[in-house]
């Protein structure tokens, strides 16, 4: 894995001299799940071999299959994740003892030298922490979301987060926003961004000035507390604007989508695998990116989160209509790279105005797409994986604990 190709040129990411430890990755969300975390883990794992990494996760029934090469790290399914069934939280907790035992057996049988714990999912994070303490293996943590900040009244979060932070050789986070937050709150924490990734080549810009009739809008990803209020306004916009059609590529349940107003002949709902996602986005004219103005989540979570779908949006070659508050990290990123038309007023009328501007201004759409393709290069998987390799190689051999 000495070089990688990006846009026809080689990237220097030589890892021949890095003694990368064989790593056990503990993550509830793994392929073929269609969650953001599963996409992140799947894309990152493809940069490693079976001799370098092994993954333990949960199997979510009913999800589309994804292609998984025998050359990539093996995925073991230790638990069942019935996300659409009642009692799902109880069932996950009941499986915890088996998760710990199974993961320990994999670690020993595969002769793993380090552990990479993935959050979100406090059960898998706890299992990784316990196994690391028992086996005295180096622990690295990768937080995709905030834990204690978003669950201040959880006794488990109060107990677990400081211990994971203290014991980990290094804590990776999914955005610069999270890094700044944690460095303010935990000045001694060794922490750095490990951003979301993609494996496809960055496409060349292709001029596409003509829009379909009706205009094809598309949203990809799950709709949850981090974006539901903004998504609801977008559903109202779709119903009120003439000559548009919205495709939702989402694993969110139909009941939730209907409550948010995604109903009627103007709306189509599908679930597709990550293998198909980018090609499906390219069928659209405009991509919708909602992000919460108000939420049941903690302010720190809303301010720092960076949705996985942003990466697929950037490489899709389609303009983005973003509806989000101006003071969050995602807005800062989109403004810095000038890669989306931002509507930062919580108003359906403002959204309709933004959509009108995008539909009527071909030069603006072209400029946003060009900037998005440039911004996407920082998320190219070989480049991100090299950073992970470098840090884990440097720190896994030390004996801090």
Secondary structure, DSSP 8 states (H G I E B T S, - for coil): --EEEETTEEEE---TT-----EEEE-S--TT--SHHHHHHHHHHTTS-TTTEEEEEEE-TT-------TTS-EEEEEEE--TTSTTHHHHHHHTHHHHHHHHHHHHHHTT--EEEEEES-HHHHHHHHHHHHHHT-EEEEEESS-SGGG-TT-HHHHHHHHHHHHH-SEEEESSHHHHHHHHHH-TT--EEE----B-S------------SSEEEEEES---TTTHHHHHHHHHHHHHSSSEEEEEE--S-HHHHHHTT--STTEEEE---HHHHHHHHTT-SEEEEE--SS-SS-HHHHHH---THHHHHHHTT-EEEEE--TTSHHHHHHHHHT-SEEE-SS-HHHHHHHHHHHHH-HHHHHHHHHHHHHHHGGGBHHHHHHHHHHHHHHHTTS---
